[in-house]
Amino acid sequence: MIWIIGCNGMLGREVSELFQKNKIPFIGTDIECDITDISALAEFAKDKNIKWIINCSAYTNVDKSEEEEPKAYSINASGAANIAQTASLIGAKLIHISTDYVFNGKGNSPYKESDAKQPLGAYGRTKSAGEDFVAEKTDKYFIIRTAWLYGKNGNNFVHTMLRLFAEKDSLNVVVDQKGTPTWAGTLASLLMTIIQTDSDKYGIYHCTDEGETTWFDFACAIQEYAFDAGLISKKIPINPVSSSEYPTKTERPKYSVLSKEKIKNEFSFIPRSWDAVLNDYIKVRPKSV
Ligand SMILES: NC(=O)c1ccc[n+]([C@@H]2O[C@H](COP(=O)([O-])OP(=O)(O)OC[C@H]3O[C@@H](n4cnc5c(N)ncnc54)[C@H](OP(=O)(O)O)[C@@H]3O)[C@@H](O)[C@H]2O)c1
């Protein structure tokens, strides 16, 4: 049996839907099985013959984590440790999801899995500690770092932009941060590949869609594709601004492109270009988004 933890989150729901579509049996839990309580995890896992655990649960509010670091730590670090310990206890393989925020964003070529970590803020620190706990508590782990995630089941940049295009006359969007937008469905497909091949190629991996862009160009692409798809009826001016003109509580990485070489080599998993994936995503979006 496969256990999806955090099954009501943006990624968790995407994974659940993909598994349902492919008739892969799984059980899902979310906040009702609190990952900060190891006895709740052990109790749930009892007698279910769980072979795989996918941890999609997390504290994901990047800015709020500066004020609530202990809470973020209890979920992203201690919670991850509890899940890894439970996985080890029951002999299950663990897929744990992590983030580009473990890096300092000062690089200028795609980050490899082996590159040194140096988180800039509380969210990244707690996620980085979670990775370390996972590696310490179990041998059978896959840590998959992703970035700039969007999908139909959560608050994300694509949905925010679509709402703002309707509400505003113009928009300022940051132009000096680079990364790769990633559809949650891409990551869900990789997770399915790993499980369907019953992989034991344990370790750290990076998975995003292909290519790189800025938030500004991402916003422009969303507007173009949404207009072409008839999702919005007018276009508004989008102005490029620097990060210093758009201050946030947590410093954002300037460069957070992740290398995909390892997933290509180990799993023959070839992500598609972020803009092609985005265009397809927008074409099938209902008008209500
Ligand atoms: N979103 C991004 O842009 C992004 C980028 C890079 C990496 N990631 C990583 O990708 C993964 C999935 O992110 P996401 O955006 O899908 O997150 P999400 O939508 O915030 O979903 C996380 C889920 O975990 C649940 N949860 C929180 N605390 C819990 C607890 N103590 N016990 C059990 N469940 C709990 C949440 O419930 P509540 O909603 O009730 O709190 C929510 O349903 C995370 O590991 C995240 O760090 C995300």
The ligand as a Gaussian input file, in Angstrom:
#p B3LYP/6-31G(d) Opt

LIG

0 1
 N        4.319000      25.548000      -3.422000
 C        5.541000      25.757000      -3.925000
 O        5.788000      26.690000      -4.712000
 C        6.669000      24.828000      -3.552000
 C        7.931000      25.057000      -4.093000
 C        8.985000      24.203000      -3.760000
 C        8.746000      23.130000      -2.914000
 N        7.524000      22.937000      -2.387000
 C        7.316000      21.781000      -1.482000
 O        6.361000      20.928000      -2.084000
 C        5.633000      20.242000      -1.067000
 C        4.141000      20.390000      -1.320000
 O        3.824000      21.777000      -1.284000
 P        2.330000      22.304000      -1.508000
 O        2.458000      23.647000      -2.131000
 O        1.503000      21.240000      -2.129000
 O        1.883000      22.514000       0.028000
 P        0.444000      22.836000       0.611000
 O       -0.532000      23.083000      -0.482000
 O        0.651000      23.876000       1.658000
 O        0.016000      21.449000       1.292000
 C        0.597000      20.986000       2.466000
 C       -0.434000      20.120000       3.184000
 O        0.157000      19.663000       4.413000
 C       -0.828000      19.796000       5.433000
 N       -0.231000      19.867000       6.757000
 C        0.305000      20.972000       7.373000
 N        0.688000      20.648000       8.615000
 C        0.424000      19.330000       8.803000
 C        0.582000      18.437000       9.899000
 N        1.099000      18.840000      11.064000
 N        0.198000      17.144000       9.752000
 C       -0.344000      16.730000       8.570000
 N       -0.530000      17.530000       7.497000
 C       -0.168000      18.825000       7.616000
 C       -1.517000      21.095000       5.059000
 O       -2.722000      21.259000       5.759000
 P       -3.215000      22.771000       6.065000
 O       -3.416000      23.432000       4.758000
 O       -4.462000      22.558000       6.871000
 O       -2.105000      23.423000       6.852000
 C       -1.692000      20.914000       3.561000
 O       -2.867000      20.164000       3.258000
 C        6.131000      20.807000       0.260000
 O        7.118000      19.960000       0.784000
 C        6.754000      22.130000      -0.122000
 O        7.763000      22.512000       0.796000
 C        6.459000      23.750000      -2.691000

